[in-house]
Amino acid sequence: MKVYLGDMPVELTGKRPKNGSKWKEDFQLTPVLNTDSKFPNLRRRRGVFFISTLPNVRSFACSTQVLDLELEIKKRKISAKIIHLASDGKDSWNEIKKLHPQLKAHGYSLKDCDQNEINILKTMLGVGVVSSNRLAHGLFVIKDGMIISSLIPKQQYGTPNIKRFLNKLQSSKHFHKIGKFTL
């Protein structure tokens, strides 16, 4: 898949997963935000999970994605857990923790994890940047082990349009089965 960083084309590994496809793998990722627990087994976990992929958590766009996703889900009273994935190490999350201690989302790092496992994750979600350790911006919704919605913006500069993504999700048949509550 090809996306853009401004005018520059960037090739991604894998393909954006189709709605209705199953979450296929378990991952051992490093916990870095609001958890010491291992990455959840999304093949078996019940409920709704938002997965947010981030190229660089120290950037304004990525920190905005972290904050806006949680605020918008909370505002809409969507019953879900939020998980952020980034290539950055644990120290990169310090500023987000300091500036936004109210965040409930869990964050995981791909840094220092098994390279084969990282490649599987990047290909499965279609967010691996070819010839780089970074992830592209992406949003994915997993319900009871099945991907029900996904977005990999063609334009990678800036933050994904979270409101539009959630509007589309809320108008889908899957959303009415999710239910609502405040995080």
N, CA, C and O of each residue as an XYZ file, in Angstrom:
732
protein
N       0.850     -1.174      0.000
C       0.000      0.000      0.000
C       0.891      1.231      0.000
O       1.930      1.258      0.661
N       0.482      2.246     -0.741
C       1.254      3.477     -0.816
C       0.497      4.580     -0.077
O      -0.701      4.778     -0.278
N       1.227      5.291      0.781
C       0.701      6.473      1.468
C       1.679      7.608      1.179
O       2.676      7.423      0.481
N       1.380      8.775      1.724
C       2.225      9.937      1.438
C       2.588     10.664      2.719
O       1.798     10.761      3.658
N       3.803     11.167      2.724
C       4.296     12.053      3.766
C       4.519     13.376      3.073
O       5.603     13.656      2.560
N       3.461     14.196      3.066
C       3.466     15.388      2.222
C       3.359     14.939      0.779
O       2.396     14.268      0.408
N       4.350     15.305     -0.050
C       4.383     14.889     -1.454
C       5.174     13.604     -1.671
O       5.151     13.034     -2.762
N       5.873     13.148     -0.635
C       6.749     11.994     -0.780
C       5.972     10.689     -0.584
O       5.343     10.492      0.456
N       6.015      9.789     -1.591
C       5.344      8.496     -1.429
C       6.108      7.602     -0.439
O       7.339      7.603     -0.402
N       5.356      6.848      0.353
C       5.914      5.912      1.329
C       5.207      4.581      1.118
O       3.978      4.518      1.093
N       5.990      3.523      0.968
C       5.419      2.189      0.759
C       5.268      1.488      2.098
O       6.182      1.486      2.922
N       4.088      0.889      2.305
C       3.814      0.159      3.536
C       3.809     -1.344      3.267
O       3.511     -1.790      2.160
N       4.144     -2.111      4.298
C       4.109     -3.564      4.191
C       2.697     -4.065      4.454
O       1.943     -3.452      5.210
N       2.351     -5.154      3.844
C       1.037     -5.751      4.053
C      -0.077     -4.920      3.445
O       0.167     -3.998      2.666
N      -1.304     -5.261      3.814
C      -2.489     -4.551      3.341
C      -3.374     -4.234      4.524
O      -3.375     -4.955      5.522
N      -4.120     -3.162      4.414
C      -5.076     -2.824      5.462
C      -6.039     -3.996      5.601
O      -6.585     -4.466      4.602
N      -6.257     -4.478      6.829
C      -7.130     -5.646      6.992
C      -8.575     -5.328      6.615
O      -9.056     -4.213      6.814
N      -9.246     -6.323      6.071
C     -10.649     -6.160      5.687
C     -11.536     -6.285      6.917
O     -11.247     -7.054      7.834
N     -12.618     -5.515      6.921
C     -13.597     -5.647      7.987
C     -14.121     -7.076      7.986
O     -14.424     -7.635      6.932
N     -14.225     -7.655      9.158
C     -14.693     -9.023      9.283
C     -13.564    -10.046      9.379
O     -13.808    -11.220      9.657
N     -12.318     -9.594      9.147
C     -11.203    -10.543      9.275
C     -10.865    -10.745     10.753
O     -11.059     -9.854     11.580
N     -10.363    -11.920     11.058
C     -10.038    -12.265     12.437
C      -8.648    -11.762     12.808
O      -7.743    -11.716     11.975
N      -8.500    -11.385     14.084
C      -7.183    -11.080     14.643
C      -6.474    -12.419     14.748
O      -6.975    -13.330     15.406
N      -5.308    -12.558     14.106
C      -4.715    -13.878     13.922
C      -3.569    -14.228     14.857
O      -3.223    -15.404     14.967
N      -2.980    -13.281     15.520
C      -1.741    -13.547     16.248
C      -1.800    -13.039     17.687
O      -2.628    -12.202     18.047
N      -0.886    -13.581     18.494
C      -0.627    -13.065     19.836
C       0.738    -12.391     19.781
O       1.623    -12.834     19.049
N       0.911    -11.318     20.553
C       2.156    -10.571     20.504
C       2.686    -10.325     21.907
O       1.923    -10.149     22.857
N       4.002    -10.318     22.017
C       4.687    -10.023     23.278
C       5.342     -8.652     23.143
O       6.539     -8.556     22.870
N       4.569     -7.610     23.330
C       5.073     -6.253     23.172
C       5.367     -5.650     24.538
O       4.795     -6.066     25.546
N       6.258     -4.673     24.565
C       6.683     -4.046     25.808
C       5.656     -3.022     26.283
O       5.352     -2.078     25.553
N       5.109     -3.190     27.508
C       4.165     -2.205     28.037
C       4.892     -0.904     28.381
O       5.951     -0.927     29.007
N       4.311      0.242     27.965
C       4.966      1.531     28.202
C       4.030      2.612     28.750
O       4.507      3.637     29.238
N       2.728      2.413     28.682
C       1.794      3.453     29.133
C       0.643      2.811     29.897
O      -0.089      1.983     29.355
N       0.491      3.197     31.151
C      -0.648      2.817     31.998
C      -0.838      1.314     32.181
O      -1.944      0.872     32.493
N       0.203      0.529     31.996
C       0.091     -0.916     32.218
C       1.470     -1.531     32.372
O       2.461     -1.038     31.833
N       1.502     -2.618     33.119
C       2.686     -3.471     33.187
C       2.346     -4.845     32.626
O       3.182     -5.749     32.623
N       1.117     -4.995     32.153
C       0.631     -6.278     31.651
C       1.087     -6.516     30.222
O       1.344     -5.586     29.457
N       1.179     -7.809     29.889
C       1.526     -8.152     28.516
C       0.381     -7.749     27.581
O      -0.748     -7.526     28.016
N       0.697     -7.663     26.305
C      -0.289     -7.286     25.293
C      -1.427     -8.304     25.322
O      -1.177     -9.508     25.362
N      -2.676     -7.830     25.302
C      -3.800     -8.768     25.419
C      -3.918     -9.706     24.217
O      -3.572     -9.355     23.089
N      -4.414    -10.900     24.498
C      -4.671    -11.876     23.453
C      -5.993    -11.486     22.785
O      -7.061    -11.898     23.236
N      -5.922    -10.710     21.733
C      -7.131    -10.177     21.090
C      -7.901    -11.235     20.305
O      -9.036    -10.995     19.894
N      -7.303    -12.389     20.094
C      -8.049    -13.479     19.443
C      -9.114    -14.033     20.377
O     -10.159    -14.508     19.931
N      -8.846    -13.969     21.668
C      -9.737    -14.580     22.650
C     -10.475    -13.576     23.537
O     -11.478    -13.927     24.159
N     -10.002    -12.354     23.602
C     -10.616    -11.357     24.494
C     -11.954    -10.898     23.947
O     -12.098    -10.631     22.754
N     -12.923    -10.813     24.831
C     -14.256    -10.313     24.481
C     -14.240     -8.803     24.651
O     -13.470     -8.267     25.448
N     -15.083     -8.130     23.906
C     -15.194     -6.689     24.024
C     -14.585     -5.969     22.833
O     -14.165     -6.578     21.849
N     -14.553     -4.657     22.959
C     -14.087     -3.798     21.873
C     -12.757     -3.166     22.249
O     -12.584     -2.652     23.354
N     -11.820     -3.217     21.305
C     -10.505     -2.625     21.481
C     -10.210     -1.716     20.301
O     -10.363     -2.115     19.146
N      -9.789     -0.496     20.591
C      -9.282      0.412     19.570
C      -7.771      0.281     19.591
O      -7.145      0.440     20.639
N      -7.181     -0.008     18.435
C      -5.728     -0.069     18.291
C      -5.320      1.152     17.483
O      -5.824      1.389     16.384
N      -4.412      1.910     18.040
C      -3.908      3.129     17.405
C      -2.422      2.923     17.147
O      -1.669      2.645     18.081
N      -1.984      3.055     15.887
C      -0.564      2.908     15.576
C       0.037      4.285     15.342
O      -0.572      5.155     14.719
N       1.256      4.459     15.860
C       1.892      5.770     15.913
C       3.318      5.712     15.383
O       4.102      4.866     15.815
N       3.668      6.604     14.448
C       5.036      6.633     13.922
C       6.076      7.132     14.923
O       7.196      6.621     14.951
N       5.720      8.131     15.752
C       6.697      8.765     16.640
C       5.946      9.491     17.752
O       5.441     10.594     17.541
N       5.869      8.882     18.934
C       5.049      9.463     20.001
C       5.541     10.821     20.484
O       4.806     11.535     21.166
N       6.746     11.180     20.150
C       7.249     12.514     20.539
C       6.759     13.621     19.606
O       6.920     14.805     19.902
N       6.167     13.237     18.491
C       5.687     14.250     17.548
C       4.332     14.795     17.986
O       3.583     14.134     18.706
N       4.036     15.998     17.544
C       2.755     16.629     17.871
C       1.592     15.803     17.326
O       0.594     15.610     18.021
N       1.710     15.313     16.091
C       0.614     14.550     15.472
C       0.310     13.284     16.269
O      -0.856     12.954     16.481
N       1.332     12.584     16.707
C       1.102     11.337     17.445
C       0.542     11.597     18.842
O      -0.373     10.901     19.281
N       1.083     12.594     19.542
C       0.542     12.891     20.868
C      -0.895     13.391     20.753
O      -1.712     13.129     21.636
N      -1.211     14.105     19.677
C      -2.591     14.547     19.439
C      -3.493     13.344     19.165
O      -4.627     13.300     19.642
N      -2.999     12.370     18.403
C      -3.781     11.161     18.128
C      -4.095     10.428     19.437
O      -5.224      9.980     19.640
N      -3.110     10.304     20.314
C      -3.299      9.640     21.610
C      -4.387     10.354     22.407
O      -5.317      9.719     22.904
N      -4.270     11.656     22.526
C      -5.220     12.443     23.320
C      -6.599     12.497     22.672
O      -7.603     12.242     23.337
N      -6.660     12.824     21.391
C      -7.954     12.989     20.717
C      -8.758     11.694     20.658
O      -9.981     11.719     20.798
N      -8.087     10.568     20.454
C      -8.809      9.300     20.390
C      -9.509      9.030     21.721
O     -10.691      8.687     21.745
N      -8.791      9.181     22.807
C      -9.401      8.925     24.114
C     -10.507      9.925     24.427
O     -11.574      9.535     24.901
N     -10.268     11.205     24.170
C     -11.295     12.220     24.455
C     -12.558     11.981     23.637
O     -13.669     12.100     24.155
N     -12.391     11.649     22.372
C     -13.552     11.464     21.497
C     -14.339     10.196     21.854
O     -15.569     10.200     21.809
N     -13.645      9.131     22.201
C     -14.330      7.904     22.614
C     -15.076      8.129     23.927
O     -16.202      7.663     24.104
N     -14.443      8.835     24.827
C     -15.088      9.148     26.113
C     -16.313     10.041     25.903
O     -17.372      9.803     26.484
N     -16.156     11.062     25.074
C     -17.254     11.989     24.789
C     -18.454     11.263     24.184
O     -19.602     11.585     24.491
N     -18.183     10.286     23.325
C     -19.256      9.539     22.655
C     -19.763      8.361     23.486
O     -20.699      7.667     23.089
N     -19.140      8.146     24.636
C     -19.533      7.077     25.565
C     -19.504      5.699     24.906
O     -20.414      4.886     25.072
N     -18.429      5.465     24.154
C     -18.240      4.173     23.502
C     -17.547      3.236     24.493
O     -16.521      3.592     25.071
N     -18.096      2.063     24.686
C     -17.554      1.067     25.594
C     -16.394      0.345     24.905
O     -16.616     -0.543     24.082
N     -15.163      0.721     25.240
C     -14.005      0.134     24.572
C     -12.745      0.398     25.371
O     -12.691      1.300     26.208
N     -11.731     -0.409     25.093
C     -10.396     -0.175     25.623
C      -9.547      0.349     24.474
O      -9.751     -0.020     23.317
N      -8.592      1.216     24.805
C      -7.718      1.814     23.796
C      -6.296      1.318     24.022
O      -5.791      1.306     25.145
N      -5.663      0.908     22.925
C      -4.273      0.463     22.958
C      -3.503      1.214     21.875
O      -3.895      1.220     20.708
N      -2.410      1.844     22.276
C      -1.533      2.534     21.325
C      -0.282      1.691     21.102
O       0.288      1.149     22.048
N       0.135      1.586     19.851
C       1.350      0.866     19.478
C       2.311      1.828     18.796
O       1.928      2.588     17.907
N       3.565      1.782     19.228
C       4.575      2.652     18.627
C       5.919      1.937     18.609
O       6.167      1.037     19.410
N       6.776      2.346     17.691
C       8.132      1.805     17.613
C       9.016      2.408     18.691
O      10.057      1.846     19.032
N       8.609      3.545     19.226
C       9.393      4.262     20.227
C       9.545      3.456     21.509
O       8.692      2.639     21.854
N      10.646      3.703     22.203
C      10.882      3.045     23.484
C      10.102      3.692     24.618
O       9.387      4.676     24.426
N      10.256      3.121     25.792
C       9.511      3.541     26.985
C       9.720      5.023     27.322
O       8.771      5.717     27.685
N      10.953      5.501     27.203
C      11.260      6.894     27.555
C      10.510      7.899     26.693
O      10.243      9.017     27.133
N      10.172      7.515     25.480
C       9.472      8.426     24.570
C       8.075      8.792     25.072
O       7.521      9.816     24.674
N       7.512      7.965     25.937
C       6.154      8.183     26.437
C       6.107      9.114     27.651
O       5.023      9.498     28.092
N       7.272      9.480     28.195
C       7.312     10.276     29.430
C       6.569     11.598     29.320
O       5.847     11.982     30.240
N       6.739     12.295     28.208
C       6.084     13.600     28.066
C       4.561     13.461     28.001
O       3.840     14.266     28.589
N       4.078     12.455     27.297
C       2.632     12.226     27.226
C       2.094     11.923     28.623
O       1.050     12.449     29.009
N       2.795     11.083     29.382
C       2.367     10.755     30.748
C       2.348     12.002     31.629
O       1.432     12.196     32.428
N       3.373     12.845     31.472
C       3.490     14.049     32.299
C       2.397     15.068     31.949
O       1.777     15.646     32.842
N       2.165     15.285     30.655
C       1.200     16.291     30.229
C      -0.255     15.837     30.356
O      -1.154     16.662     30.522
N      -0.483     14.525     30.278
C      -1.858     14.009     30.275
C      -1.994     12.817     31.229
O      -2.247     11.696     30.787
N      -1.828     13.054     32.529
C      -1.896     11.940     33.484
C      -3.290     11.309     33.575
O      -3.441     10.226     34.141
N      -4.290     11.964     33.033
C      -5.670     11.464     33.085
C      -5.945     10.378     32.047
O      -6.984      9.721     32.112
N      -5.039     10.176     31.093
C      -5.258      9.174     30.050
C      -5.355      7.781     30.645
O      -4.594      7.428     31.546
N      -6.288      6.996     30.141
C      -6.509      5.620     30.605
C      -5.962      4.579     29.626
O      -5.774      3.419     29.994
N      -5.712      4.984     28.397
C      -5.267      4.053     27.351
C      -3.980      3.349     27.758
O      -3.186      3.871     28.541
N      -3.790      2.155     27.211
C      -2.553      1.417     27.395
C      -1.683      1.631     26.173
O      -2.182      1.731     25.052
N      -0.393      1.701     26.393
C       0.556      1.846     25.297
C       1.584      0.745     25.322
O       2.006      0.292     26.386
N       1.991      0.312     24.124
C       2.997     -0.738     23.978
C       4.026     -0.306     22.954
O       3.716      0.390     21.987
N       5.261     -0.733     23.186
C       6.366     -0.414     22.297
C       6.803     -1.650     21.534
O       6.790     -2.763     22.060
N       7.191     -1.436     20.282
C       7.754     -2.511     19.473
C       9.278     -2.566     19.620
O       9.925     -3.514     19.176
N       9.832     -1.531     20.250
C      11.287     -1.464     20.397
C      11.784     -2.625     21.258
O      11.192     -2.946     22.288
N      12.852     -3.235     20.831
C      13.503     -4.340     21.533
C      12.646     -5.607     21.607
O      12.905     -6.476     22.440
N      11.640     -5.719     20.756
C      10.827     -6.931     20.688
C      11.358     -7.820     19.563
O      12.178     -7.386     18.755
N      10.894     -9.039     19.518
C      11.295     -9.984     18.494
C      10.988     -9.427     17.101
O       9.841     -9.091     16.807
N      11.999     -9.330     16.255
C      11.837     -8.716     14.935
C      10.842     -9.468     14.054
O      10.092     -8.845     13.303
N      10.827    -10.781     14.134
C       9.874    -11.565     13.352
C       8.443    -11.238     13.783
O       7.559    -11.071     12.942
N       8.223    -11.149     15.082
C       6.905    -10.810     15.621
C       6.469     -9.401     15.178
O       5.310     -9.184     14.826
N       7.398     -8.469     15.200
C       7.105     -7.097     14.766
C       6.712     -7.090     13.288
O       5.751     -6.426     12.901
N       7.454     -7.829     12.469
C       7.141     -7.887     11.035
C       5.759     -8.494     10.790
O       5.034     -8.042      9.904
N       5.392     -9.509     11.563
C       4.065    -10.117     11.443
C       2.992     -9.083     11.772
O       2.009     -8.957     11.043
N       3.174     -8.348     12.861
C       2.212     -7.317     13.260
C       2.081     -6.233     12.191
O       0.972     -5.866     11.804
N       3.210     -5.729     11.719
C       3.202     -4.674     10.702
C       2.497     -5.125      9.427
O       1.721     -4.371      8.838
N       2.770     -6.354      9.007
C       2.152     -6.878      7.786
C       0.674     -7.150      7.996
O      -0.141     -6.865      7.119
N       0.319     -7.700      9.156
C      -1.075     -8.027      9.460
C      -1.962     -6.772      9.437
O      -3.093     -6.810      8.951
N      -1.437     -5.671      9.965
C      -2.212     -4.427      9.998
C      -1.947     -3.535      8.784
O      -2.701     -2.593      8.539
N      -0.895     -3.814      8.026
C      -0.575     -3.010      6.852
C       0.030     -1.661      7.180
O      -0.085     -0.723      6.391
N       0.682     -1.547      8.351
C       1.199     -0.248      8.795
C       2.716     -0.182      8.915
O       3.252      0.808      9.413
N       3.412     -1.216      8.468
C       4.872     -1.182      8.522
C       5.426     -0.333      7.396
O       5.009     -0.476      6.246
N       6.355      0.543      7.711
C       6.993      1.371      6.697
C       8.186      0.592      6.144
O       9.083      0.201      6.891
N       8.185      0.371      4.816
C       9.253     -0.383      4.171
C      10.592      0.298      4.452
O      10.696      1.523      4.380
N      11.605     -0.486      4.768
C      12.972     -0.024      5.042
C      13.049      0.911      6.255
O      13.900      1.800      6.303
N      12.159      0.708      7.234
C      12.171      1.527      8.443
C      11.595      0.705      9.593
O      10.857     -0.254      9.369
N      11.934      1.082     10.814
C      11.353      0.407     11.971
C      10.032      1.054     12.394
O       9.385      0.582     13.329
N       9.635      2.113     11.724
C       8.438      2.864     12.119
C       7.139      2.247     11.632
O       7.096      1.458     10.688
N       6.092      2.647     12.322
C       4.722      2.323     11.937
C       4.103      3.550     11.284
O       4.511      4.678     11.558
N       3.131      3.330     10.433
C       2.333      4.431      9.885
C       1.195      4.718     10.859
O       0.857      3.885     11.700
N       0.605      5.917     10.734
C      -0.607      6.221     11.503
C      -1.697      5.245     11.070
O      -1.894      5.010      9.878
N      -2.397      4.684     12.043
C      -3.514      3.810     11.733
C      -4.469      3.706     12.912
O      -4.086      3.930     14.060
N      -5.706      3.365     12.616
C      -6.738      3.128     13.629
C      -7.462      1.839     13.261
O      -7.831      1.629     12.106
N      -7.660      0.984     14.254
C      -8.299     -0.315     14.038
C      -9.247     -0.585     15.197
O      -8.951     -0.247     16.343
N     -10.380     -1.192     14.893
C     -11.328     -1.565     15.938
C     -11.506     -3.079     15.875
O     -11.860     -3.639     14.838
N     -11.252     -3.728     17.013
C     -11.384     -5.176     17.117
C     -12.499     -5.455     18.112
O     -12.490     -4.939     19.230
N     -13.465     -6.276     17.697
C     -14.570     -6.668     18.585
C     -14.615     -8.191     18.638
O     -14.775     -8.862     17.618
N     -14.470     -8.718     19.843
C     -14.518    -10.169     20.048
C     -13.619    -10.916     19.066
O     -14.013    -11.935     18.500
N     -12.394    -10.391     18.870
C     -11.414    -11.056     18.024
C     -11.539    -10.795     16.534
O     -10.807    -11.383     15.739
N     -12.466     -9.914     16.144
C     -12.671     -9.634     14.725
C     -12.464     -8.140     14.452
O     -12.922     -7.290     15.215
N     -11.778     -7.841     13.370
C     -11.572     -6.444     12.976
C     -12.862     -5.953     12.337
O     -13.323     -6.509     11.340
N     -13.445     -4.898     12.924
C     -14.714     -4.388     12.396
C     -14.566     -3.038     11.702
O     -15.482     -2.589     11.012
N     -13.418     -2.390     11.880
C     -13.186     -1.115     11.197
C     -11.695     -0.810     11.216
O     -10.991     -1.170     12.160
N     -11.215     -0.138     10.159
C      -9.801      0.238     10.115
C      -9.609      1.456      9.234
O     -10.396      1.729      8.328
N      -8.536      2.182      9.528
C      -8.174      3.370      8.756
C      -6.666      3.509      8.746
O      -6.027      3.523      9.798
N      -6.101      3.611      7.557
C      -4.703      3.997      7.368
C      -4.762      5.202      6.441
O      -4.973      5.041      5.239
N      -4.580      6.408      6.977
C      -4.711      7.598      6.135
C      -3.717      7.628      4.993
O      -2.537      7.327      5.176
N      -4.198      7.995      3.809
C      -3.316      8.150      2.640
C      -2.275      9.225      2.907
O      -1.117      9.083      2.517
N      -2.689     10.312      3.580
C      -1.765     11.386      3.943
C      -1.337     11.158      5.387
O      -2.150     11.246      6.308
N      -0.070     10.870      5.572
C       0.442     10.535      6.896
C       0.905     11.747      7.702
O       1.147     11.630      8.903
N       1.031     12.906      7.061
C       1.329     14.113      7.842
C       0.096     14.457      8.648
O      -1.012     14.448      8.113
N       0.262     14.754      9.896
C      -0.867     15.140     10.731
C      -1.513     13.940     11.398
O      -0.980     12.830     11.391
N      -2.666     14.197     11.970
C      -3.412     13.207     12.743
C      -4.534     12.622     11.900
O      -5.162     13.351     11.132
N      -4.804     11.319     12.021
C      -5.963     10.766     11.313
C      -7.238     11.488     11.742
O      -7.327     11.998     12.858
N      -8.208     11.525     10.859
C      -9.474     12.184     11.174
C     -10.294     11.254     12.074
O     -11.094     10.449     11.597
N     -10.079     11.383     13.364
C     -10.694     10.504     14.355
C     -12.209     10.680     14.385
O     -12.943      9.696     14.483
N     -12.679     11.906     14.302
C     -14.130     12.136     14.326
C     -14.815     11.452     13.145
O     -15.847     10.805     13.321
N     -14.258     11.587     11.959
C     -14.848     10.951     10.774
C     -14.810      9.426     10.915
O     -15.773      8.740     10.573
N     -13.691      8.905     11.421
C     -13.558      7.466     11.636
C     -14.635      6.963     12.601
O     -15.273      5.941     12.348
N     -14.832      7.682     13.699
C     -15.836      7.261     14.688
C     -17.258      7.460     14.169
O     -18.143      6.663     14.481
N     -17.490      8.508     13.384
C     -18.821      8.693     12.776
C     -19.166      7.503     11.884
O     -20.285      6.989     11.919
N     -18.193      7.073     11.085
C     -18.412      5.932     10.198
C     -18.657      4.660     11.017
O     -19.538      3.863     10.695
N     -17.877      4.486     12.065
C     -18.058      3.319     12.933
C     -19.447      3.335     13.574
O     -20.139      2.317     13.594
N     -19.845      4.482     14.092
C     -21.132      4.575     14.778
C     -22.316      4.382     13.840
O     -23.406      4.025     14.289
N     -22.121      4.609     12.563
C     -23.214      4.405     11.614
C     -23.230      2.972     11.067
O     -24.139      2.605     10.322
N     -22.228      2.162     11.434
C     -22.161      0.788     10.926
C     -23.038     -0.145     11.750
O     -23.428      0.177     12.873
N     -23.338     -1.296     11.179
C     -24.172     -2.288     11.874
C     -23.455     -2.852     13.093
O     -24.103     -3.253     14.060
N     -22.123     -2.889     13.058
C     -21.366     -3.426     14.185
C     -21.470     -2.547     15.421
O     -21.445     -3.051     16.544
N     -21.586     -1.236     15.224
C     -21.584     -0.327     16.365
C     -22.766     -0.575     17.285
O     -22.623     -0.497     18.506
N     -23.896     -0.864     16.740
C     -25.089     -1.035     17.567
C     -24.980     -2.243     18.482
O     -25.727     -2.363     19.453
N     -24.054     -3.133     18.174
C     -23.820     -4.294     19.028
C     -22.761     -3.998     20.089
O     -22.575     -4.789     21.014
N     -22.065     -2.865     19.963
C     -20.977     -2.536     20.896
C     -21.547     -2.075     22.243
O     -21.071     -2.515     23.290
N     -22.527     -1.224     22.234
C     -23.049     -0.677     23.482
C     -22.315      0.579     23.868
O     -21.379      0.989     23.182
N     -22.723      1.196     24.952
C     -22.120      2.461     25.367
C     -21.888      2.485     26.874
O     -22.632      1.874     27.640
N     -20.857      3.192     27.280
C     -20.618      3.580     28.654
C     -19.437      4.519     28.654
O     -18.743      4.638     27.644
N     -19.197      5.181     29.752
C     -18.072      6.107     29.857
C     -16.841      5.356     30.310
O     -16.913      4.510     31.201
N     -15.697      5.669     29.689
C     -14.422      5.030     30.075
C     -14.128      5.243     31.540
O     -13.102      4.778     32.037
